[in-house]
Amino acid sequence: MCKTILMSISSTILEKYFNKLYRPLCLYALNITESYEESEDIVQQIFVELLEKAVAGSLEVGDMKGYLYTVVRNRAVKYAKKKRRGINMRKYQESGKLETVICNGCGKKLVVERGILREGGFSVNYPWDYFSEKDGEVHHFDLCEDCYDEMTAEFRIPVDVEDEIELL
């Protein structure tokens, strides 16, 4: 049985971690957020919160370096998810008519005329269920035909394709 030994962290010890890990933590967060300013804000905010706990005498951590990397990763991922949500791959007019579709794979703007997608596009709206780590989330994305072909070419088992009778 492995026991984690918690040690009380003082502001002096925390300062040493800050001096040693600030830049590596910012670079780690940068790989996730793609914004150096945001990465610095994340790391600085974490150290401010830890300093407040250290001054209050309530900061106890077993593996400070591991803890810092975990907290930075979690905050950076949260930021990146929020940032991505701000980008709409499908845009609708106030009337509800489709205006724009952008491929999530390559960023290509697909042809939309009079509210109708006029080129091959693959749209996914998938609600994750109870047995998934993503339970409660609904994922939406669109792919152009080229990106769809690239994605399905990587499958070990090919897509099951059947012909559909078109009615005009």
C-alpha positions, -999 to 999 in steps of 0.1 A, spaced: 0 0 0 14 34 -11 10 63 13 12 98 2 30 120 28 15 154 29 38 182 38 29 217 49 41 242 23 53 276 35 53 307 14 92 304 13 90 269 -2 63 281 -26 85 309 -38 112 284 -46 87 264 -67 76 295 -84 112 305 -93 120 270 -106 87 261 -124 71 293 -135 85 293 -170 81 255 -176 45 257 -164 37 286 -187 52 267 -217 32 236 -207 0 257 -206 9 274 -238 8 240 -256 -28 237 -246 -41 273 -247 -20 286 -277 -19 320 -259 12 329 -239 -6 357 -221 -34 334 -211 -9 308 -200 9 333 -178 -24 344 -163 -34 308 -155 0 300 -138 1 333 -119 -35 328 -106 -27 293 -94 4 306 -75 -17 334 -60 -43 309 -48 -16 286 -34 2 316 -16 -31 325 0 -34 290 13 2 289 24 -1 322 44 -33 308 60 -13 276 69 -37 254 50 -15 243 21 -6 206 23 6 188 -8 23 155 -13 40 161 -46 41 198 -53 56 196 -88 30 170 -99 2 189 -83 12 221 -101 14 204 -135 -20 188 -129 -37 220 -119 -21 240 -147 -32 213 -172 -68 213 -159 -71 251 -160 -55 253 -195 -79 226 -209 -109 244 -193 -97 277 -210 -92 260 -243 -126 244 -243 -143 278 -235 -123 294 -263 -133 267 -288 -170 270 -279 -168 306 -291 -161 295 -326 -193 285 -344 -188 261 -373 -225 265 -383 -240 300 -385 -277 307 -389 -296 338 -399 -321 353 -375 -348 336 -395 -332 302 -388 -319 298 -424 -284 282 -426 -258 308 -435 -224 293 -431 -208 259 -425 -171 255 -418 -152 222 -418 -139 214 -384 -111 194 -400 -94 219 -424 -113 251 -418 -127 253 -453 -159 273 -457 -185 251 -474 -208 264 -501 -242 274 -488 -269 289 -511 -303 300 -500 -299 282 -467 -289 248 -483 -255 232 -481 -245 228 -518 -215 205 -515 -207 173 -497 -206 177 -460 -208 153 -430 -225 167 -399 -224 151 -364 -245 159 -334 -237 133 -308 -251 132 -272 -227 112 -251 -244 89 -226 -239 76 -191 -212 51 -199 -189 77 -213 -164 101 -196 -182 127 -217 -216 120 -202 -240 149 -205 -220 165 -233 -233 169 -269 -206 171 -295 -212 189 -328 -189 190 -358 -190 193 -396 -165 179 -421 -160 186 -458 -160 156 -481 -122 155 -483 -118 155 -445 -144 128 -442 -126 107 -467 -93 112 -448 -109 103 -415 -126 72 -427 -95 60 -446 -79 56 -411 -106 32 -399 -96 -4 -395 -130 -15 -405 -144 4 -435 -176 24 -434 -207 4 -444 -220 21 -475 -253 14 -492 -269 31 -522 -298 54 -516 -326 60 -541 -328 97 -548 -363 112 -552 -365 144 -572 
